[in-house]
Amino acid sequence: MFCKNCGKEIDDKAVVCPYCGVQVGEVRQQRSSTNVVAIVGFIFAFLMPLVGLICSIIGKNKADEYGGNGRGLATAGIVISIIEIVLVIIVYAAVACSVAAAL
């Protein structure tokens, strides 16, 4: 494309003319590309599975807003949270059965 001010040929993706400095394109603000909720969900999946599950689901739903960033991390948080919740239920049931058998 050509600069509207000086007429010199410039890159089609240019926002400012490198020759005269006049704005020729639209300036777009970049959003943060870090899906913090997905990261928090993944971390909490190990510490507090229910909180990790909730945050990971929210992070996965928000992944599209961040260009897909965090989708894999959120999915891992969901899987880890579910596995931990199931393991806690199994251990609790085993302990409850052994206590009941001892009585």
Secondary structure, 3 states (H helix, E strand, C coil): CECCCCCCECCCCCCECCCCCCECCCCCCCCCCCCHHHHHHHHHHHHCHHHHHHHHHHHHHHHHHHCCCCHHHHHHHHHHHHHHHHHHHHHHHHHHHHHHHHC
